[in-house]
């Protein structure tokens, strides 16, 4: 109720340590909620060196799971691999190859990324986030 679909669609979600983007797929592709995944394993932007802070970039060459491909086929009538990739790239799904700083002083450069967002999530049962 507090966040609500409309609020999330207006602002978006930052998925900390989002890995391969499973949660981001659920949010951005299935529900139209803008989502930015922050993870050192994300592809980053072309030419990016290391884990420097970069603006969120489109997630190209998404690795579809079997379940995601099945959902695209049944829900969106998309089965061709290239069509699946194009559909995902057109969604409000972005990624950043970096780490979130552990102290608030280092978050200063993050303001343009964080300001429009409605929520920040980190779903790790091992307390990695």
One Martini backbone bead per residue (centre of mass of N, CA, C, O) as a GRO file, in nm:
protein
  129
    1UNK     BB    1   0.058   0.063  -0.022
    2UNK     BB    2   0.292   0.262   0.006
    3UNK     BB    3   0.398   0.211  -0.280
    4UNK     BB    4   0.285   0.089  -0.518
    5UNK     BB    5   0.264   0.067  -0.852
    6UNK     BB    6   0.249   0.368  -0.932
    7UNK     BB    7   0.492   0.466  -0.765
    8UNK     BB    8   0.700   0.273  -0.891
    9UNK     BB    9   0.655   0.366  -1.189
   10UNK     BB   10   0.745   0.663  -1.133
   11UNK     BB   11   1.031   0.593  -0.997
   12UNK     BB   12   1.155   0.320  -0.870
   13UNK     BB   13   1.434   0.075  -0.851
   14UNK     BB   14   1.697  -0.036  -0.640
   15UNK     BB   15   1.917  -0.317  -0.701
   16UNK     BB   16   2.112  -0.458  -0.473
   17UNK     BB   17   2.280  -0.713  -0.576
   18UNK     BB   18   2.116  -0.829  -0.856
   19UNK     BB   19   2.285  -0.969  -1.055
   20UNK     BB   20   2.100  -1.112  -1.321
   21UNK     BB   21   1.796  -0.980  -1.274
   22UNK     BB   22   1.536  -1.125  -1.168
   23UNK     BB   23   1.384  -0.895  -1.023
   24UNK     BB   24   1.398  -0.689  -1.255
   25UNK     BB   25   1.222  -0.848  -1.449
   26UNK     BB   26   0.966  -0.841  -1.278
   27UNK     BB   27   0.949  -0.531  -1.271
   28UNK     BB   28   1.011  -0.423  -1.567
   29UNK     BB   29   0.887  -0.634  -1.770
   30UNK     BB   30   0.609  -0.712  -1.618
   31UNK     BB   31   0.542  -0.399  -1.466
   32UNK     BB   32   0.698  -0.122  -1.549
   33UNK     BB   33   0.941  -0.089  -1.347
   34UNK     BB   34   1.188   0.088  -1.278
   35UNK     BB   35   1.530  -0.051  -1.299
   36UNK     BB   36   1.833  -0.072  -1.097
   37UNK     BB   37   2.127  -0.252  -1.123
   38UNK     BB   38   2.367  -0.332  -0.865
   39UNK     BB   39   2.674  -0.485  -0.985
   40UNK     BB   40   2.986  -0.628  -1.048
   41UNK     BB   41   2.842  -0.832  -1.281
   42UNK     BB   42   2.771  -0.635  -1.464
   43UNK     BB   43   2.837  -0.510  -1.781
   44UNK     BB   44   2.807  -0.224  -1.828
   45UNK     BB   45   2.997  -0.012  -2.012
   46UNK     BB   46   3.157   0.060  -2.275
   47UNK     BB   47   3.492   0.075  -2.154
   48UNK     BB   48   3.481  -0.002  -1.871
   49UNK     BB   49   3.677   0.045  -1.576
   50UNK     BB   50   3.591  -0.133  -1.347
   51UNK     BB   51   3.397   0.022  -1.055
   52UNK     BB   52   3.298   0.276  -1.163
   53UNK     BB   53   3.096   0.541  -1.168
   54UNK     BB   54   2.800   0.515  -1.358
   55UNK     BB   55   2.559   0.542  -1.549
   56UNK     BB   56   2.292   0.402  -1.628
   57UNK     BB   57   2.245   0.115  -1.839
   58UNK     BB   58   2.170  -0.078  -2.065
   59UNK     BB   59   2.074  -0.425  -2.101
   60UNK     BB   60   2.271  -0.616  -2.277
   61UNK     BB   61   2.255  -0.940  -2.339
   62UNK     BB   62   2.044  -1.101  -2.208
   63UNK     BB   63   1.999  -1.378  -1.984
   64UNK     BB   64   1.780  -1.608  -2.041
   65UNK     BB   65   1.564  -1.787  -1.893
   66UNK     BB   66   1.339  -2.025  -1.922
   67UNK     BB   67   1.111  -1.869  -1.776
   68UNK     BB   68   1.137  -1.602  -1.932
   69UNK     BB   69   1.090  -1.716  -2.213
   70UNK     BB   70   0.810  -1.833  -2.151
   71UNK     BB   71   0.676  -1.568  -2.076
   72UNK     BB   72   0.721  -1.422  -2.347
   73UNK     BB   73   0.562  -1.629  -2.512
   74UNK     BB   74   0.281  -1.623  -2.353
   75UNK     BB   75   0.249  -1.296  -2.297
   76UNK     BB   76   0.402  -1.170  -2.588
   77UNK     BB   77   0.467  -1.353  -2.836
   78UNK     BB   78   0.785  -1.426  -2.782
   79UNK     BB   79   1.064  -1.636  -2.930
   80UNK     BB   80   1.275  -1.483  -3.049
   81UNK     BB   81   1.577  -1.392  -2.947
   82UNK     BB   82   1.599  -1.102  -3.066
   83UNK     BB   83   1.319  -1.012  -2.966
   84UNK     BB   84   1.375  -1.049  -2.669
   85UNK     BB   85   1.609  -0.849  -2.649
   86UNK     BB   86   1.454  -0.600  -2.754
   87UNK     BB   87   1.237  -0.599  -2.537
   88UNK     BB   88   1.425  -0.562  -2.292
   89UNK     BB   89   1.570  -0.298  -2.394
   90UNK     BB   90   1.280  -0.137  -2.386
   91UNK     BB   91   1.291  -0.138  -2.095
   92UNK     BB   92   1.310  -0.013  -1.749
   93UNK     BB   93   1.627  -0.136  -1.770
   94UNK     BB   94   1.911  -0.111  -1.563
   95UNK     BB   95   2.278  -0.085  -1.523
   96UNK     BB   96   2.556  -0.133  -1.274
   97UNK     BB   97   2.911  -0.154  -1.247
   98UNK     BB   98   2.920  -0.176  -0.900
   99UNK     BB   99   2.948  -0.034  -0.579
  100UNK     BB  100   2.816   0.028  -0.275
  101UNK     BB  101   2.875   0.235  -0.045
  102UNK     BB  102   2.926   0.228   0.317
  103UNK     BB  103   2.921   0.545   0.309
  104UNK     BB  104   2.770   0.856   0.293
  105UNK     BB  105   2.996   1.028   0.158
  106UNK     BB  106   3.015   0.836  -0.106
  107UNK     BB  107   2.704   0.908  -0.207
  108UNK     BB  108   2.708   1.185  -0.351
  109UNK     BB  109   2.720   1.076  -0.663
  110UNK     BB  110   2.417   0.932  -0.635
  111UNK     BB  111   2.183   1.138  -0.650
  112UNK     BB  112   2.078   1.110  -0.953
  113UNK     BB  113   1.992   0.810  -0.902
  114UNK     BB  114   1.813   0.827  -0.627
  115UNK     BB  115   1.594   1.055  -0.641
  116UNK     BB  116   1.362   0.908  -0.831
  117UNK     BB  117   1.325   0.691  -0.629
  118UNK     BB  118   1.122   0.474  -0.421
  119UNK     BB  119   1.328   0.218  -0.397
  120UNK     BB  120   1.534  -0.007  -0.195
  121UNK     BB  121   1.696  -0.319  -0.268
  122UNK     BB  122   1.807  -0.628  -0.077
  123UNK     BB  123   1.802  -0.985  -0.154
  124UNK     BB  124   1.975  -1.138   0.113
  125UNK     BB  125   1.994  -1.406   0.331
  126UNK     BB  126   2.322  -1.355   0.397
  127UNK     BB  127   2.369  -1.036   0.434
  128UNK     BB  128   2.521  -0.886   0.183
  129UNK     BB  129   2.326  -0.612   0.213
   0.00000   0.00000   0.00000
